[in-house]
Amino acid sequence: MGPLSFTAHAQVVINGRLIRGQELYNLQKRLGYRIQPGNYWFDRRTGNWGYAGNPRVRGNLYRPVQRRRSLSERGLLYTPPVIGGNCVYIPGGTSWCKGQ
């Protein structure tokens, strides 16, 4: 193998466009990992990506960025009742007092 074949093999091509230098550095920095040399397709609308010539989706660049709502935002966080004196206060406005 000559130096030309190594250089051609070590390139990152996305949607038919060679990505190199500062552009490649910035993209890798934003993603947080090194992009392996190869020929890829990327759908900007969905964030899906895969290997050029193969329609199979290999990953999604948007999903890791999208934060899942917390348990409290989804109404699934357990809040224990508060006991004070002779009364129990249940979150949501309900209370029960002994002797009433």
DOZA-7955 format. One record per residue (C-alpha): residue in three letters; x, y, z; residue number from 1. Coordinates in steps of 0.1 Angstrom, whole numbers, plus 5000, padded with zeros to 4 digits. Example, Ala and Ser with C-alpha at 12.3 -4.5 7.8 and 13.67 -1.06 7.14 Angstrom:
<sites>
<site code="ALA" px="5123" py="4955" pz="5078" pos="1"/>
<site code="SER" px="5137" py="4989" pz="5071" pos="2"/>
</sites>
This chain:
<sites>
<site code="MET" px="5000" py="5000" pz="5000" pos="1"/>
<site code="GLY" px="5013" py="5034" pz="4991" pos="2"/>
<site code="PRO" px="5009" py="5067" pz="5009" pos="3"/>
<site code="LEU" px="4979" py="5077" pz="4987" pos="4"/>
<site code="SER" px="4958" py="5047" pz="4996" pos="5"/>
<site code="PHE" px="4964" py="5054" pz="5034" pos="6"/>
<site code="THR" px="4955" py="5091" pz="5030" pos="7"/>
<site code="ALA" px="4923" py="5082" pz="5011" pos="8"/>
<site code="HIS" px="4914" py="5056" pz="5037" pos="9"/>
<site code="ALA" px="4919" py="5080" pz="5066" pos="10"/>
<site code="GLN" px="4894" py="5106" pz="5055" pos="11"/>
<site code="VAL" px="4860" py="5115" pz="5069" pos="12"/>
<site code="VAL" px="4834" py="5120" pz="5042" pos="13"/>
<site code="ILE" px="4798" py="5131" pz="5052" pos="14"/>
<site code="ASN" px="4771" py="5133" pz="5025" pos="15"/>
<site code="GLY" px="4798" py="5131" pz="4998" pos="16"/>
<site code="ARG" px="4817" py="5161" pz="5013" pos="17"/>
<site code="LEU" px="4853" py="5157" pz="5027" pos="18"/>
<site code="ILE" px="4855" py="5170" pz="5062" pos="19"/>
<site code="ARG" px="4890" py="5179" pz="5074" pos="20"/>
<site code="GLY" px="4911" py="5203" pz="5093" pos="21"/>
<site code="GLN" px="4895" py="5228" pz="5116" pos="22"/>
<site code="GLU" px="4860" py="5218" pz="5105" pos="23"/>
<site code="LEU" px="4866" py="5181" pz="5115" pos="24"/>
<site code="TYR" px="4882" py="5192" pz="5148" pos="25"/>
<site code="ASN" px="4852" py="5215" pz="5156" pos="26"/>
<site code="LEU" px="4827" py="5187" pz="5148" pos="27"/>
<site code="GLN" px="4846" py="5162" pz="5170" pos="28"/>
<site code="LYS" px="4848" py="5186" pz="5198" pos="29"/>
<site code="ARG" px="4811" py="5193" pz="5197" pos="30"/>
<site code="LEU" px="4802" py="5156" pz="5196" pos="31"/>
<site code="GLY" px="4827" py="5148" pz="5224" pos="32"/>
<site code="TYR" px="4845" py="5120" pz="5205" pos="33"/>
<site code="ARG" px="4867" py="5112" pz="5176" pos="34"/>
<site code="ILE" px="4850" py="5104" pz="5143" pos="35"/>
<site code="GLN" px="4864" py="5073" pz="5127" pos="36"/>
<site code="PRO" px="4876" py="5076" pz="5091" pos="37"/>
<site code="GLY" px="4849" py="5066" pz="5067" pos="38"/>
<site code="ASN" px="4822" py="5075" pz="5043" pos="39"/>
<site code="TYR" px="4789" py="5085" pz="5061" pos="40"/>
<site code="TRP" px="4755" py="5099" pz="5054" pos="41"/>
<site code="PHE" px="4737" py="5122" pz="5078" pos="42"/>
<site code="ASP" px="4701" py="5134" pz="5078" pos="43"/>
<site code="ARG" px="4700" py="5169" pz="5094" pos="44"/>
<site code="ARG" px="4662" py="5168" pz="5099" pos="45"/>
<site code="THR" px="4662" py="5136" pz="5120" pos="46"/>
<site code="GLY" px="4698" py="5134" pz="5133" pos="47"/>
<site code="ASN" px="4702" py="5099" pz="5119" pos="48"/>
<site code="TRP" px="4735" py="5088" pz="5105" pos="49"/>
<site code="GLY" px="4749" py="5057" pz="5088" pos="50"/>
<site code="TYR" px="4775" py="5044" pz="5064" pos="51"/>
<site code="ALA" px="4773" py="5057" pz="5028" pos="52"/>
<site code="GLY" px="4757" py="5032" pz="5005" pos="53"/>
<site code="ASN" px="4738" py="5015" pz="5033" pos="54"/>
<site code="PRO" px="4704" py="5028" pz="5043" pos="55"/>
<site code="ARG" px="4706" py="5012" pz="5078" pos="56"/>
<site code="VAL" px="4705" py="5038" pz="5106" pos="57"/>
<site code="ARG" px="4736" py="5034" pz="5128" pos="58"/>
<site code="GLY" px="4729" py="5061" pz="5153" pos="59"/>
<site code="ASN" px="4713" py="5095" pz="5160" pos="60"/>
<site code="LEU" px="4733" py="5126" pz="5170" pos="61"/>
<site code="TYR" px="4703" py="5145" pz="5184" pos="62"/>
<site code="ARG" px="4689" py="5119" pz="5209" pos="63"/>
<site code="PRO" px="4718" py="5121" pz="5233" pos="64"/>
<site code="VAL" px="4714" py="5159" pz="5235" pos="65"/>
<site code="GLN" px="4677" py="5158" pz="5241" pos="66"/>
<site code="ARG" px="4672" py="5158" pz="5279" pos="67"/>
<site code="ARG" px="4646" py="5134" pz="5292" pos="68"/>
<site code="ARG" px="4620" py="5151" pz="5315" pos="69"/>
<site code="SER" px="4627" py="5144" pz="5352" pos="70"/>
<site code="LEU" px="4604" py="5123" pz="5373" pos="71"/>
<site code="SER" px="4589" py="5153" pz="5390" pos="72"/>
<site code="GLU" px="4583" py="5170" pz="5356" pos="73"/>
<site code="ARG" px="4564" py="5138" pz="5345" pos="74"/>
<site code="GLY" px="4545" py="5136" pz="5378" pos="75"/>
<site code="LEU" px="4561" py="5104" pz="5389" pos="76"/>
<site code="LEU" px="4582" py="5116" pz="5418" pos="77"/>
<site code="TYR" px="4570" py="5101" pz="5451" pos="78"/>
<site code="THR" px="4565" py="5127" pz="5478" pos="79"/>
<site code="PRO" px="4559" py="5111" pz="5513" pos="80"/>
<site code="PRO" px="4532" py="5124" pz="5536" pos="81"/>
<site code="VAL" px="4543" py="5149" pz="5563" pos="82"/>
<site code="ILE" px="4533" py="5141" pz="5598" pos="83"/>
<site code="GLY" px="4529" py="5171" pz="5621" pos="84"/>
<site code="GLY" px="4513" py="5170" pz="5656" pos="85"/>
<site code="ASN" px="4480" py="5150" pz="5652" pos="86"/>
<site code="CYS" px="4477" py="5156" pz="5615" pos="87"/>
<site code="VAL" px="4490" py="5140" pz="5583" pos="88"/>
<site code="TYR" px="4494" py="5163" pz="5553" pos="89"/>
<site code="ILE" px="4494" py="5145" pz="5520" pos="90"/>
<site code="PRO" px="4509" py="5163" pz="5490" pos="91"/>
<site code="GLY" px="4482" py="5175" pz="5467" pos="92"/>
<site code="GLY" px="4462" py="5193" pz="5494" pos="93"/>
<site code="THR" px="4447" py="5164" pz="5514" pos="94"/>
<site code="SER" px="4451" py="5162" pz="5551" pos="95"/>
<site code="TRP" px="4438" py="5139" pz="5579" pos="96"/>
<site code="CYS" px="4438" py="5149" pz="5616" pos="97"/>
<site code="LYS" px="4432" py="5125" pz="5645" pos="98"/>
<site code="GLY" px="4400" py="5133" pz="5664" pos="99"/>
<site code="GLN" px="4383" py="5152" pz="5635" pos="100"/>
</sites>
